Amino acid sequence: MRRHGRHSEVLEVNLKHGEVNSQLGEPGPYTEQVERFMASLGKDIRQHLALQP
């Protein structure tokens, strides 16, 4: 990814696909970690995340 100017990270969680779908976006450390990574991708994404309730 870096060769193409992209950034990636692996967040290992012991969840099944359906559990990821139901838990991501709910308050808690899992969502916080994902949003922290997303915010690192750029100003526009950080601003969008800041607008979320």
C-alpha positions as YAML, in Angstrom:
chain: A
units: angstrom
residues:
- id: 1
  name: MET
  ca: [0.00, 0.00, 0.00]
- id: 2
  name: ARG
  ca: [2.75, 2.47, 0.86]
- id: 3
  name: ARG
  ca: [4.30, 1.95, -2.53]
- id: 4
  name: HIS
  ca: [1.13, 3.52, -3.93]
- id: 5
  name: GLY
  ca: [1.05, 6.31, -1.35]
- id: 6
  name: ARG
  ca: [-1.63, 4.63, 0.76]
- id: 7
  name: HIS
  ca: [-1.82, 3.90, 4.48]
- id: 8
  name: SER
  ca: [-3.28, 0.82, 6.10]
- id: 9
  name: GLU
  ca: [-3.44, -0.82, 9.51]
- id: 10
  name: VAL
  ca: [-4.68, -4.13, 10.85]
- id: 11
  name: LEU
  ca: [-7.07, -4.07, 13.78]
- id: 12
  name: GLU
  ca: [-7.40, -7.60, 15.05]
- id: 13
  name: VAL
  ca: [-10.70, -8.30, 16.75]
- id: 14
  name: ASN
  ca: [-12.28, -11.56, 17.76]
- id: 15
  name: LEU
  ca: [-15.61, -10.90, 16.06]
- id: 16
  name: LYS
  ca: [-17.59, -12.60, 13.34]
- id: 17
  name: HIS
  ca: [-18.64, -10.59, 10.30]
- id: 18
  name: GLY
  ca: [-22.16, -10.04, 11.62]
- id: 19
  name: GLU
  ca: [-20.80, -8.88, 14.96]
- id: 20
  name: VAL
  ca: [-18.57, -6.35, 13.22]
- id: 21
  name: ASN
  ca: [-21.60, -5.06, 11.31]
- id: 22
  name: SER
  ca: [-23.67, -4.69, 14.47]
- id: 23
  name: GLN
  ca: [-20.96, -3.24, 16.73]
- id: 24
  name: LEU
  ca: [-19.11, -0.84, 14.46]
- id: 25
  name: GLY
  ca: [-20.57, 2.62, 14.99]
- id: 26
  name: GLU
  ca: [-21.77, 1.89, 18.51]
- id: 27
  name: PRO
  ca: [-20.03, 3.77, 21.34]
- id: 28
  name: GLY
  ca: [-16.93, 2.00, 22.57]
- id: 29
  name: PRO
  ca: [-13.26, 1.29, 22.00]
- id: 30
  name: TYR
  ca: [-13.73, -0.66, 18.74]
- id: 31
  name: THR
  ca: [-15.50, 2.22, 17.00]
- id: 32
  name: GLU
  ca: [-13.03, 4.71, 18.52]
- id: 33
  name: GLN
  ca: [-10.06, 2.80, 17.08]
- id: 34
  name: VAL
  ca: [-11.63, 2.61, 13.62]
- id: 35
  name: GLU
  ca: [-12.55, 6.30, 13.66]
- id: 36
  name: ARG
  ca: [-9.06, 7.25, 14.86]
- id: 37
  name: PHE
  ca: [-7.59, 5.41, 11.86]
- id: 38
  name: MET
  ca: [-10.10, 6.98, 9.49]
- id: 39
  name: ALA
  ca: [-9.28, 10.45, 10.85]
- id: 40
  name: SER
  ca: [-5.61, 9.82, 10.05]
- id: 41
  name: LEU
  ca: [-6.52, 9.50, 6.35]
- id: 42
  name: GLY
  ca: [-7.17, 13.18, 5.80]
- id: 43
  name: LYS
  ca: [-8.75, 16.46, 6.76]
- id: 44
  name: ASP
  ca: [-12.03, 15.86, 4.92]
- id: 45
  name: ILE
  ca: [-12.61, 12.58, 6.73]
- id: 46
  name: ARG
  ca: [-11.70, 14.14, 10.11]
- id: 47
  name: GLN
  ca: [-14.22, 16.91, 9.50]
- id: 48
  name: HIS
  ca: [-16.93, 14.42, 8.53]
- id: 49
  name: LEU
  ca: [-16.31, 12.35, 11.66]
- id: 50
  name: ALA
  ca: [-16.54, 15.48, 13.80]
- id: 51
  name: LEU
  ca: [-20.04, 16.14, 12.44]
- id: 52
  name: GLN
  ca: [-21.38, 12.76, 13.54]
- id: 53
  name: PRO
  ca: [-23.68, 12.81, 16.59]
...
